[in-house]
Amino acid sequence: MAESNTLSGALPPAELTQTAELTQTSELTQTAELTRPVRPESIYHMPVISGSVPSFTSTTSATNGKIKDYDMAEGDERGLSHTDSRYARMNRTLFLFAVTAAVSSINYGWIIGSINIPALVIEECAGGPMTWTNGFPSCIPMSSTLWGLVVGLTPLGAWAGSLLSGVAADRFGRKRMLMYNNAFFVAGALLACLTTSIVQLAVGRFVSGIGCGVAANVVSTYCSEMSTVRSRGFLGGFQQLMILLGVFLSQVVSIGLSKAPLWRVLFSISAAVAIVQTLLLFLIPESPKFLTSAGRLDEARASLQRIRGDMDISLELDDLLTTVESGRQNEHIPQPTMWQVLTGKTEIDLRHLVFCALFLMLSQQWSGAKGVMFYSTEILSDRFHLTADEVKEIPTIAQLLTLGIGGIGAVAVIIGMNILDKVGRRSVLIVSSFATSVCAALIVVGSALDIGPMVATAMYLFNLVFQAGAGFIPYLCASEMLPYYALGSISGLATSINCLTLFIVSFIFPILDKSLKAYLFVPFIVTNFITCLFGVFLMPEAKGKSVLEVVDEYKGPIRFVAGPFVRRKTPSSPITFSSPKVLD
């Protein structure tokens, strides 16, 4: 107080105010940095130095690696809370912005789900003989092999879109890229709903697939760049949730739009969704990280403040600036190539972590879950022995059961998102993949014994246990396990593997159905059990750890890192990724 009086007598009022503001800001920033929560068990734990900060009425604390309280009190003269925005909870504004961006993911789900229920009407003319009305056929008859190719062209298009999306999003921005991408959704929908031939339908599915691939990458990037430490887990699974919501909605609407020629209206709805989203995108801000990297700092500050509401964004904005500046300083340093990362020719050997990231994206699609999503109506129609006349009576029991399968998938993701940070990625993956393998076996038993209700129940359980863990965990792991300099190239490779595997599974699934019949799910018993073994022996655990800690614990060649016969590695000294080096 004495010092304050001295300043009051020595400085004019204006300078006194400015000095007080600078002093308070400096003290606040310094104290916030010193009291930043650190996990006690972390190998990077430093002593926490506490101090008082003006206008704070509560403090921060960390217990067992969990942040307990960040609700610090009064606002400053600008009306902003002094709460550090980096550790903010999910607020309504952030949620609404994420939902607006994720309309593209809903459209993705709509495209892959809308082909399921009307499949027999389109490919086998189950609604009756093909007729022409105003120049459009009532169905597009084709073999099961060609139908598998048409369905599979969507993930093949998604693969192409994923390759283009990263560079385009860095050039145009996340928000604008989502706007441009809606052109693919509109074009693909128009081609599909106006189709008169197999080729036109195939091209329409491929073009829509490009939009799906772009959406998958850009939506996840936009959401992750807006998230905080405390909202990262929810937003990490948010995209998969929105995709499954799109699948469910498409199947609900399909019940009333499966007859000829109404299936054309079903395909056209994707275009309407894209147009509506384009208008809504004008209402949300651009990613603060993109704006910062583009040098548009005033816009970045305004965008971040809009997302965080009345919280203090000063430290979060400083982090963004530091990250961008560090990247610019390292631009002259040769970045390791994808091959060098894959072969461990970098200063930090990432081979095990890279293998895990790639395997998880592969295992997600070889599980057979997308086969259920694409072909459940046909499978259940066969298992319930529906006659040609019964198939015409829409909705059939197979279509109604398919509707439930789509809905239970969305519920499962919500369950998984809520238990993931409590139980851990590895444990959830092990239980989910093992349970999926068991459910695949039950589908085989029910099919072999010709018990339709058992097959349907097992398919419900199959989708439930898969989507609750193994379905969305692969989307989280790359960003939690890999340093930034390797994340871009490996994520692109992982997405390519994911999409190409989905194309193969989508293409061969109807062929396997015709050849294996009751034993269709035998291969998926094996693949899901392999994923379970991967979780037991190879899967890193990233729960409650930074990327630095994960890399330090699991760096090195591919090996067993968990299980009863593996001793836990003692963490070494801290590592950094500021300047990646390539080894000779």
Backbone torsions as a table, in degrees:
resi	resn	phi	psi	omega
1	MET	NA	-37.4	178.9
2	ALA	-63.4	-39.7	179.7
3	GLU	-64.6	-38.2	178.5
4	SER	-62.7	-39.3	179.2
5	ASN	-66.9	-37.9	178.2
6	THR	-61.8	-45.9	179.0
7	LEU	-61.9	-37.7	-178.1
8	SER	-64.0	-32.8	-179.9
9	GLY	-84.0	-17.5	-173.4
10	ALA	-100.4	-20.3	-173.3
11	LEU	-120.3	147.4	172.8
12	PRO	-63.3	160.0	-177.5
13	PRO	-55.6	-43.5	-177.7
14	ALA	-62.3	-45.7	-178.9
15	GLU	-69.2	-34.9	177.5
16	LEU	-60.4	-44.8	179.9
17	THR	-61.0	-45.1	-178.9
18	GLN	-63.7	-42.8	-179.5
19	THR	-63.8	-42.6	179.7
20	ALA	-62.2	-40.1	180.0
21	GLU	-64.9	-43.9	180.0
22	LEU	-64.0	-41.6	-179.6
23	THR	-63.9	-45.1	-179.8
24	GLN	-65.0	-42.4	179.9
25	THR	-63.1	-44.0	179.7
26	SER	-63.4	-44.5	-179.1
27	GLU	-64.8	-41.6	179.9
28	LEU	-62.4	-47.3	-178.9
29	THR	-62.3	-45.3	-178.1
30	GLN	-63.0	-45.0	-177.4
31	THR	-68.1	-39.1	179.4
32	ALA	-62.4	-39.6	178.4
33	GLU	-65.6	-41.1	-176.9
34	LEU	-69.5	-32.2	-177.0
35	THR	-98.8	13.0	178.1
36	ARG	-60.1	127.8	-173.8
37	PRO	-62.3	136.3	177.2
38	VAL	-131.0	139.2	178.9
39	ARG	-66.0	131.1	-178.4
40	PRO	-59.7	-34.5	-176.0
41	GLU	-84.4	-3.7	-176.0
42	SER	-66.3	143.9	178.0
43	ILE	-71.6	-10.5	179.4
44	TYR	-105.9	18.7	-177.0
45	HIS	-64.6	133.3	175.7
46	MET	-123.2	153.6	177.8
47	PRO	-58.7	139.3	178.2
48	VAL	-89.7	120.4	-180.0
49	ILE	-99.5	117.1	-176.0
50	SER	-95.1	158.3	178.6
51	GLY	-165.3	161.9	-179.6
52	SER	-90.1	144.0	179.7
53	VAL	-125.7	130.3	-179.1
54	PRO	-56.9	139.3	174.7
55	SER	75.9	2.8	175.3
56	PHE	-87.1	136.3	178.2
57	THR	-114.3	-3.4	173.2
58	SER	-146.4	167.0	-175.1
59	THR	-119.4	172.6	176.8
60	THR	-98.8	154.0	177.2
61	SER	-152.0	156.9	177.2
62	ALA	-130.8	133.0	179.7
63	THR	-136.7	123.4	-179.6
64	ASN	53.5	36.8	176.7
65	GLY	78.1	5.6	-177.9
66	LYS	-112.9	129.5	177.8
67	ILE	-72.6	126.3	-173.0
68	LYS	-98.4	-37.0	-174.1
69	ASP	-155.0	129.2	175.6
70	TYR	-131.5	12.6	-175.7
71	ASP	-83.8	75.9	178.6
72	MET	-86.8	151.9	-156.5
73	ALA	-78.7	-113.0	-157.0
74	GLU	-63.6	153.4	176.8
75	GLY	-82.7	167.1	177.4
76	ASP	-89.6	-166.7	-175.4
77	GLU	-67.7	-15.0	176.8
78	ARG	-89.8	-0.8	-178.6
79	GLY	83.7	13.7	-178.4
80	LEU	-98.0	138.3	176.1
81	SER	-72.0	149.3	178.0
82	HIS	-84.4	7.6	176.1
83	THR	-62.4	132.8	178.4
84	ASP	-69.0	115.9	-173.8
85	SER	-66.5	-17.7	-179.0
86	ARG	-64.9	-22.9	-176.6
87	TYR	-115.0	25.7	-177.1
88	ALA	-74.5	151.5	172.4
89	ARG	-76.3	168.7	174.0
90	MET	-63.4	124.7	175.7
91	ASN	-108.6	171.2	-175.5
92	ARG	-63.9	-38.1	-178.9
93	THR	-63.3	-47.6	178.9
94	LEU	-60.7	-41.5	179.9
95	PHE	-62.0	-44.1	-179.2
96	LEU	-66.0	-38.9	177.3
97	PHE	-64.4	-41.7	179.7
98	ALA	-65.3	-40.9	178.3
99	VAL	-63.1	-41.7	180.0
100	THR	-61.0	-44.6	177.8
101	ALA	-66.5	-37.0	-175.7
102	ALA	-77.8	0.5	170.5
103	VAL	-58.9	-31.2	174.5
104	SER	-62.3	-37.6	177.6
105	SER	-69.1	-37.1	175.2
106	ILE	-61.6	-40.6	177.8
107	ASN	-64.6	-38.6	175.4
108	TYR	-56.0	-51.2	179.3
109	GLY	-62.2	-37.5	178.7
110	TRP	-60.9	-43.0	-176.6
111	ILE	-66.3	-43.9	-177.6
112	ILE	-78.6	-21.3	-179.1
113	GLY	-92.3	-27.2	-173.7
114	SER	-70.4	-16.3	-177.6
115	ILE	-82.2	-12.8	-169.7
116	ASN	-74.3	-63.1	-171.7
117	ILE	-64.6	-41.5	179.5
118	PRO	-84.4	12.8	-173.8
119	ALA	-56.8	-49.8	-176.9
120	LEU	-65.8	-32.6	178.4
121	VAL	-67.5	-37.0	-176.4
122	ILE	-81.1	-52.0	-171.4
123	GLU	-84.1	-28.8	-176.4
124	GLU	-115.5	5.8	-179.2
125	CYS	52.5	43.5	-176.8
126	ALA	-65.6	-19.7	179.4
127	GLY	-79.9	-4.9	-178.5
128	GLY	135.8	171.8	-179.4
129	PRO	-57.3	149.3	-178.5
130	MET	-66.0	129.7	175.8
131	THR	-127.9	160.3	179.3
132	TRP	-113.1	132.5	178.1
133	THR	-132.4	119.4	-178.8
134	ASN	53.2	36.5	176.3
135	GLY	85.9	5.1	-178.9
136	PHE	-119.9	132.2	178.9
137	PRO	-75.6	154.0	179.6
138	SER	-76.6	-19.1	178.7
139	CYS	-153.5	167.6	179.0
140	ILE	-124.3	81.7	-173.8
141	PRO	-63.5	139.4	179.4
142	MET	-162.0	166.2	178.3
143	SER	-75.4	166.4	178.5
144	SER	-64.6	-31.4	178.5
145	THR	-66.7	-46.0	178.5
146	LEU	-65.5	-37.4	178.1
147	TRP	-63.6	-41.4	176.4
148	GLY	-61.2	-37.5	178.2
149	LEU	-67.4	-42.9	179.3
150	VAL	-61.1	-45.3	179.1
151	VAL	-65.1	-40.9	-177.4
152	GLY	-70.4	-18.8	-179.3
153	LEU	-67.9	-20.4	176.1
154	THR	-66.0	-52.0	175.3
155	PRO	-64.6	-28.1	176.1
156	LEU	-67.3	-40.1	174.5
157	GLY	-64.9	-36.9	177.5
158	ALA	-62.4	-36.3	176.2
159	TRP	-61.6	-45.7	178.5
160	ALA	-62.9	-42.8	179.6
161	GLY	-64.1	-37.0	-179.9
162	SER	-66.6	-32.5	179.0
163	LEU	-68.0	-33.1	-176.2
164	LEU	-88.1	-24.3	-167.0
165	SER	-68.7	-36.4	-175.3
166	GLY	-61.8	-52.5	-179.5
167	VAL	-64.5	-42.4	-178.8
168	ALA	-64.8	-40.5	-179.8
169	ALA	-67.5	-33.5	177.2
170	ASP	-71.0	-25.6	-179.8
171	ARG	-86.5	-46.2	-173.6
172	PHE	-97.1	-17.6	-175.5
173	GLY	99.8	156.5	-176.4
174	ARG	-68.6	-46.7	-177.2
175	LYS	-64.3	-47.6	-178.6
176	ARG	-66.7	-34.2	179.4
177	MET	-65.2	-37.3	176.0
178	LEU	-64.1	-36.2	176.8
179	MET	-64.7	-49.6	180.0
180	TYR	-61.2	-38.2	-175.8
181	ASN	-63.9	-26.3	180.0
182	ASN	-63.6	-18.0	175.3
183	ALA	-63.9	-36.2	177.2
184	PHE	-66.5	-41.0	178.5
185	PHE	-63.0	-42.0	-179.4
186	VAL	-66.9	-47.2	-178.7
187	ALA	-62.8	-44.7	-179.8
188	GLY	-64.1	-40.0	179.5
189	ALA	-65.0	-41.9	179.9
190	LEU	-65.4	-41.5	178.2
191	LEU	-61.9	-41.8	-177.5
192	ALA	-71.7	-43.5	-175.6
193	CYS	-74.9	-21.5	178.4
194	LEU	-102.7	14.4	-173.3
195	THR	-65.6	144.9	174.0
196	THR	-126.3	-0.7	-176.6
197	SER	-150.0	166.3	177.6
198	ILE	-63.5	-41.3	-177.3
199	VAL	-62.7	-45.2	-179.0
200	GLN	-64.2	-40.7	177.7
201	LEU	-63.7	-40.5	179.8
202	ALA	-64.3	-43.6	179.1
203	VAL	-64.3	-41.3	177.9
204	GLY	-60.9	-41.3	177.6
205	ARG	-65.8	-37.4	179.6
206	PHE	-67.1	-44.3	-179.8
207	VAL	-64.2	-42.9	175.7
208	SER	-61.1	-36.0	178.2
209	GLY	-62.3	-36.5	176.6
210	ILE	-59.0	-44.7	177.3
211	GLY	-61.0	-37.0	178.6
212	CYS	-64.6	-42.0	-179.6
213	GLY	-65.3	-43.2	177.2
214	VAL	-63.1	-44.7	-179.3
215	ALA	-60.9	-42.0	-178.1
216	ALA	-58.2	-42.7	-178.0
217	ASN	-77.8	-47.3	-171.6
218	VAL	-72.5	-39.4	179.3
219	VAL	-63.4	-44.9	-179.6
220	SER	-65.0	-37.3	178.0
221	THR	-66.1	-45.4	-179.5
222	TYR	-61.4	-45.4	-179.1
223	CYS	-66.7	-41.3	-179.1
224	SER	-67.4	-34.1	-179.5
225	GLU	-75.9	-16.2	175.6
226	MET	-95.6	-14.0	-171.6
227	SER	-78.3	164.4	173.7
228	THR	-115.2	177.5	179.2
229	VAL	-56.5	-38.4	-173.9
230	ARG	-85.5	-14.2	179.3
231	SER	-109.1	1.3	-174.8
232	ARG	-65.1	-40.9	-178.6
233	GLY	-63.3	-44.0	-179.9
234	PHE	-65.6	-48.6	-177.9
235	LEU	-69.7	-23.3	177.6
236	GLY	-64.2	-37.6	178.0
237	GLY	-95.6	2.1	-173.9
238	PHE	-65.2	-39.5	-177.5
239	GLN	-64.3	-45.2	178.7
240	GLN	-61.9	-38.1	177.5
241	LEU	-61.0	-44.5	-178.6
242	MET	-68.6	-34.8	176.4
243	ILE	-63.0	-46.3	179.9
244	LEU	-67.2	-32.9	174.5
245	LEU	-63.1	-41.1	176.5
246	GLY	-62.6	-40.6	177.0
247	VAL	-60.6	-46.8	-178.3
248	PHE	-62.7	-45.5	-179.7
249	LEU	-62.9	-40.0	-179.8
250	SER	-63.7	-35.4	-178.8
251	GLN	-75.9	-32.6	174.4
252	VAL	-62.3	-48.0	-178.6
253	VAL	-69.0	-31.8	-178.6
254	SER	-60.5	-29.9	-179.2
255	ILE	-56.7	-37.2	-179.2
256	GLY	-95.7	-6.8	-175.7
257	LEU	-125.3	30.2	-178.2
258	SER	-92.9	-20.2	-179.9
259	LYS	-75.6	156.7	174.6
260	ALA	-76.1	138.6	-1.3
261	PRO	-97.0	19.6	-172.5
262	LEU	-68.8	-19.0	177.9
263	TRP	-63.2	-22.3	176.5
264	ARG	-68.6	-38.0	176.1
265	VAL	-63.8	-38.8	178.1
266	LEU	-56.6	-45.0	180.0
267	PHE	-69.3	-31.3	-176.4
268	SER	-73.6	-20.5	-177.3
269	ILE	-61.6	-29.4	177.0
270	SER	-57.2	-38.5	179.0
271	ALA	-66.5	-41.6	179.4
272	ALA	-63.1	-41.5	178.1
273	VAL	-61.0	-43.0	-179.0
274	ALA	-63.3	-41.2	-179.8
275	ILE	-65.8	-43.4	178.7
276	VAL	-62.8	-42.6	-180.0
277	GLN	-64.2	-37.7	178.8
278	THR	-56.7	-41.0	177.9
279	LEU	-68.3	-40.5	-179.2
280	LEU	-67.4	-29.8	-177.7
281	LEU	-64.8	-22.0	175.9
282	PHE	-66.6	-16.5	-175.7
283	LEU	-93.2	-7.0	-177.2
284	ILE	-111.5	156.6	-178.9
285	PRO	-82.1	161.7	172.6
286	GLU	-75.0	159.3	178.4
287	SER	-60.1	126.6	178.7
288	PRO	-59.1	-35.1	-179.5
289	LYS	-65.5	-41.9	177.7
290	PHE	-63.8	-44.3	-179.4
291	LEU	-62.5	-39.1	178.3
292	THR	-64.9	-44.6	180.0
293	SER	-65.3	-26.5	178.5
294	ALA	-86.0	0.3	178.6
295	GLY	80.1	11.4	-178.9
296	ARG	-95.6	71.4	-168.2
297	LEU	-69.8	-38.6	179.1
298	ASP	-63.3	-41.6	177.8
299	GLU	-66.7	-38.1	179.0
300	ALA	-62.7	-43.1	179.3
301	ARG	-63.5	-44.8	-179.8
302	ALA	-64.9	-40.7	179.0
303	SER	-63.8	-46.5	-179.1
304	LEU	-64.4	-40.5	179.1
305	GLN	-65.2	-37.4	178.9
306	ARG	-65.1	-37.6	-179.8
307	ILE	-71.4	-40.8	-173.8
308	ARG	-87.8	-8.2	178.5
309	GLY	73.6	-128.5	-174.1
310	ASP	-94.1	19.6	-178.8
311	MET	-85.4	162.0	178.8
312	ASP	-82.3	113.7	-175.6
313	ILE	-98.2	5.0	-171.5
314	SER	-59.2	-45.3	-178.1
315	LEU	-71.4	-38.5	178.4
316	GLU	-65.1	-39.6	178.1
317	LEU	-66.7	-38.6	175.9
318	ASP	-61.0	-40.4	177.6
319	ASP	-61.6	-42.4	178.6
320	LEU	-62.1	-45.4	179.7
321	LEU	-62.3	-41.5	-179.8
322	THR	-64.0	-43.4	179.7
323	THR	-61.2	-46.1	-179.3
324	VAL	-65.9	-43.3	-179.1
325	GLU	-65.2	-39.4	177.7
326	SER	-62.0	-40.5	177.7
327	GLY	-63.8	-38.2	179.1
328	ARG	-68.7	-36.0	179.5
329	GLN	-67.6	-27.8	-178.6
330	ASN	-95.4	7.4	-179.0
331	GLU	-62.2	-31.0	-178.6
332	HIS	-78.0	-12.4	179.9
333	ILE	-84.9	125.1	-179.7
334	PRO	-59.0	125.1	178.6
335	GLN	-81.1	143.6	180.0
336	PRO	-64.9	144.0	177.4
337	THR	-78.0	167.4	178.2
338	MET	-59.2	-40.7	-179.0
339	TRP	-64.0	-39.3	178.9
340	GLN	-65.9	-37.7	176.8
341	VAL	-67.7	-42.4	-178.4
342	LEU	-64.6	-33.7	-176.0
343	THR	-97.0	4.8	176.9
344	GLY	75.8	23.8	-177.8
345	LYS	-90.1	25.0	174.9
346	THR	-106.9	166.4	-177.6
347	GLU	-57.4	-38.4	174.8
348	ILE	-106.2	120.0	-177.3
349	ASP	-73.1	113.0	-175.9
350	LEU	-105.7	13.7	-170.7
351	ARG	-58.7	-42.4	-178.4
352	HIS	-66.2	-44.6	-178.7
353	LEU	-66.8	-38.6	177.7
354	VAL	-64.0	-44.7	178.9
355	PHE	-58.3	-43.3	-178.9
356	CYS	-63.9	-43.1	179.6
357	ALA	-62.3	-41.5	-179.4
358	LEU	-71.5	-41.5	-178.7
359	PHE	-63.3	-40.6	-178.6
360	LEU	-62.2	-40.7	178.9
361	MET	-70.1	-31.6	174.3
362	LEU	-68.2	-46.6	-175.1
363	SER	-65.5	-29.0	179.9
364	GLN	-59.8	-35.9	-175.8
365	GLN	-94.5	-23.9	178.8
366	TRP	-84.1	3.3	-179.7
367	SER	-69.1	-24.3	-175.3
368	GLY	93.0	-1.6	-177.4
369	ALA	-65.1	-39.0	178.8
370	LYS	-69.7	-28.6	173.8
371	GLY	-61.6	-41.2	175.6
372	VAL	-63.3	-41.3	-177.5
373	MET	-66.9	-37.1	-177.1
374	PHE	-84.9	-35.9	-165.5
375	TYR	-124.0	13.0	-176.2
376	SER	-61.3	-35.4	179.9
377	THR	-62.2	-45.1	179.5
378	GLU	-66.6	-42.2	-179.5
379	ILE	-62.1	-48.5	-176.9
380	LEU	-70.3	-33.1	175.4
381	SER	-60.6	-39.1	178.9
382	ASP	-71.7	-43.3	-176.7
383	ARG	-68.7	-28.3	177.7
384	PHE	-93.5	3.9	175.5
385	HIS	54.1	48.8	179.1
386	LEU	-72.2	133.6	178.2
387	THR	-80.9	169.6	179.3
388	ALA	-59.7	-38.5	178.9
389	ASP	-68.2	-38.2	179.9
390	GLU	-67.9	-34.9	178.4
391	VAL	-63.8	-32.2	-179.7
392	LYS	-70.9	-23.7	-178.3
393	GLU	-82.5	80.8	-177.9
394	ILE	-82.7	133.2	5.3
395	PRO	-86.6	140.7	175.1
396	THR	-85.0	168.3	178.3
397	ILE	-63.0	-34.2	178.8
398	ALA	-65.0	-40.0	179.2
399	GLN	-68.1	-40.5	179.0
400	LEU	-66.1	-39.5	177.3
401	LEU	-66.7	-36.1	176.4
402	THR	-62.1	-38.9	177.6
403	LEU	-57.8	-43.2	179.3
404	GLY	-67.4	-35.7	178.8
405	ILE	-61.9	-41.2	178.4
406	GLY	-65.4	-41.1	-179.3
407	GLY	-67.0	-38.8	-177.4
408	ILE	-69.5	-25.6	177.2
409	GLY	-64.6	-42.3	179.1
410	ALA	-65.4	-40.4	177.5
411	VAL	-63.1	-39.4	-178.7
412	ALA	-62.2	-41.0	179.9
413	VAL	-63.6	-40.4	178.1
414	ILE	-60.8	-42.1	177.6
415	ILE	-62.1	-47.2	-178.7
416	GLY	-62.5	-39.7	-179.9
417	MET	-63.8	-30.1	-177.9
418	ASN	-83.2	-22.5	-179.3
419	ILE	-101.9	-13.0	-172.5
420	LEU	-60.6	-47.8	-177.7
421	ASP	-75.9	-12.2	177.3
422	LYS	-90.2	-40.4	-174.5
423	VAL	-95.0	-37.8	-177.3
424	GLY	110.4	150.5	-176.0
425	ARG	-63.6	-46.2	-174.3
426	ARG	-63.0	-47.5	-178.6
427	SER	-63.4	-42.1	179.7
428	VAL	-64.4	-40.9	179.8
429	LEU	-63.8	-43.6	-178.7
430	ILE	-60.9	-51.0	-178.0
431	VAL	-64.3	-43.9	-177.6
432	SER	-63.1	-48.3	-176.9
433	SER	-69.6	-37.4	177.5
434	PHE	-65.2	-44.6	178.9
435	ALA	-63.6	-36.4	177.3
436	THR	-64.2	-39.9	177.6
437	SER	-63.1	-42.2	178.2
438	VAL	-63.3	-42.3	179.7
439	CYS	-65.6	-36.7	175.7
440	ALA	-61.6	-38.6	177.4
441	ALA	-65.2	-38.5	178.2
442	LEU	-65.9	-35.6	176.4
443	ILE	-62.4	-42.1	179.1
444	VAL	-63.7	-45.9	-179.5
445	VAL	-62.0	-45.6	179.2
446	GLY	-62.4	-38.4	178.6
447	SER	-69.2	-41.5	-179.2
448	ALA	-66.2	-35.9	179.0
449	LEU	-86.4	-2.4	178.5
450	ASP	60.2	46.4	177.6
451	ILE	-111.7	94.4	-176.0
452	GLY	-56.5	-48.3	179.6
453	PRO	-59.1	-35.4	178.2
454	MET	-66.2	-41.1	177.9
455	VAL	-61.8	-45.9	-179.5
456	ALA	-62.3	-45.1	179.3
457	THR	-62.2	-42.9	179.5
458	ALA	-65.1	-35.1	177.6
459	MET	-68.6	-36.3	174.9
460	TYR	-61.4	-49.0	-179.5
461	LEU	-65.1	-37.7	177.7
462	PHE	-55.7	-51.4	-178.1
463	ASN	-68.5	-35.5	-179.5
464	LEU	-63.2	-53.6	-174.6
465	VAL	-72.3	-31.2	178.5
466	PHE	-69.7	-50.0	-176.4
467	GLN	-68.5	-22.3	179.9
468	ALA	-74.4	-9.4	-179.1
469	GLY	-152.3	-74.5	-174.8
470	ALA	-64.1	-17.2	-179.3
471	GLY	-75.6	-33.6	-175.6
472	PHE	-118.7	-14.6	179.0
473	ILE	-58.2	-39.5	179.5
474	PRO	-56.9	-30.7	179.7
475	TYR	-69.0	-23.2	-176.5
476	LEU	-88.3	-32.5	-160.6
477	CYS	-70.5	-37.4	-177.3
478	ALA	-59.0	-44.9	-178.4
479	SER	-71.5	-19.7	179.0
480	GLU	-91.0	-15.3	-172.9
481	MET	-113.9	-21.0	-171.3
482	LEU	-114.1	140.2	175.2
483	PRO	-67.7	161.4	-172.0
484	TYR	-59.0	-38.0	-174.6
485	TYR	-68.4	-18.5	178.1
486	ALA	-105.4	-13.6	-171.7
487	LEU	-64.5	-44.1	-175.4
488	GLY	-61.0	-53.0	-176.2
489	SER	-68.0	-41.6	-178.0
490	ILE	-71.9	-36.4	176.6
491	SER	-63.1	-41.2	177.2
492	GLY	-62.0	-43.1	178.2
493	LEU	-65.2	-41.4	-180.0
494	ALA	-63.2	-42.3	178.3
495	THR	-64.0	-39.5	177.9
496	SER	-62.7	-44.5	178.0
497	ILE	-61.7	-41.9	179.9
498	ASN	-60.7	-49.0	-177.5
499	CYS	-68.7	-40.4	-179.8
500	LEU	-67.9	-37.8	176.5
501	THR	-64.8	-40.8	177.8
502	LEU	-62.9	-39.3	177.3
503	PHE	-60.9	-44.9	-179.0
504	ILE	-64.2	-46.5	-179.3
505	VAL	-63.1	-43.2	179.8
506	SER	-63.2	-36.3	-177.6
507	PHE	-73.2	-44.0	-173.7
508	ILE	-87.8	-13.6	-175.3
509	PHE	-58.2	-50.3	178.5
510	PRO	-65.9	-28.2	176.7
511	ILE	-68.3	-44.1	176.8
512	LEU	-62.5	-37.5	-179.8
513	ASP	-61.5	-41.6	-179.8
514	LYS	-70.8	-34.6	-175.1
515	SER	-88.9	-41.2	-176.7
516	LEU	-90.6	-23.2	179.2
517	LYS	51.9	-111.9	-175.4
518	ALA	-64.1	-21.6	-175.9
519	TYR	-100.4	24.5	-177.5
520	LEU	-56.3	-37.4	-173.5
521	PHE	-92.4	5.8	177.0
522	VAL	-59.1	-46.0	178.1
523	PRO	-58.9	-31.2	-176.7
524	PHE	-81.3	-19.0	169.1
525	ILE	-61.6	-44.6	-177.5
526	VAL	-69.0	-48.6	-175.5
527	THR	-63.7	-40.1	179.7
528	ASN	-70.6	-32.7	176.6
529	PHE	-69.6	-35.4	174.5
530	ILE	-61.0	-41.7	177.2
531	THR	-62.0	-38.4	177.4
532	CYS	-62.1	-44.6	178.6
533	LEU	-64.2	-37.4	175.3
534	PHE	-58.6	-44.6	179.2
535	GLY	-62.9	-38.3	-178.3
536	VAL	-67.8	-43.4	-169.1
537	PHE	-107.7	-25.6	-170.5
538	LEU	-119.3	-21.8	-171.1
539	MET	-69.9	123.5	173.0
540	PRO	-71.3	151.6	175.2
541	GLU	-105.6	117.6	-177.8
542	ALA	-104.3	2.8	-177.8
543	LYS	-59.0	124.2	175.1
544	GLY	68.4	18.3	-178.1
545	LYS	-121.5	149.2	173.2
546	SER	-80.9	167.4	177.0
547	VAL	-59.9	-38.4	179.0
548	LEU	-58.0	-45.5	-178.1
549	GLU	-68.4	-40.8	179.2
550	VAL	-62.6	-46.6	-179.6
551	VAL	-63.1	-42.7	-178.3
552	ASP	-64.1	-34.1	-177.4
553	GLU	-80.9	-34.1	-171.2
554	TYR	-116.3	9.3	178.4
555	LYS	-64.1	155.2	178.7
556	GLY	122.0	-174.2	-178.8
557	PRO	-71.2	170.1	178.2
558	ILE	-66.6	129.0	-174.7
559	ARG	-163.6	170.7	171.1
560	PHE	-72.9	129.2	179.8
561	VAL	-120.4	-2.4	-179.2
562	ALA	-150.0	171.6	-178.7
563	GLY	112.6	173.9	-173.0
564	PRO	-69.4	-19.5	-174.7
565	PHE	-107.0	11.4	-177.8
566	VAL	-112.9	125.8	176.5
567	ARG	-83.4	138.0	-178.7
568	ARG	-66.4	129.7	-179.5
569	LYS	-71.8	135.6	175.7
570	THR	-77.5	123.6	-177.7
571	PRO	-57.7	140.9	178.7
572	SER	-90.0	-169.1	-179.3
573	SER	-68.1	155.3	-177.2
574	PRO	-56.3	147.8	178.3
575	ILE	-121.8	162.4	177.9
576	THR	-133.1	162.4	-179.4
577	PHE	-121.0	25.1	-172.4
578	SER	-66.6	-32.4	-178.1
579	SER	-143.3	86.8	-178.0
580	PRO	-59.6	138.0	-179.8
581	LYS	-118.3	150.3	178.7
582	VAL	-107.9	132.0	-179.2
583	LEU	-90.2	149.3	177.9
584	ASP	-75.0	NA	NA
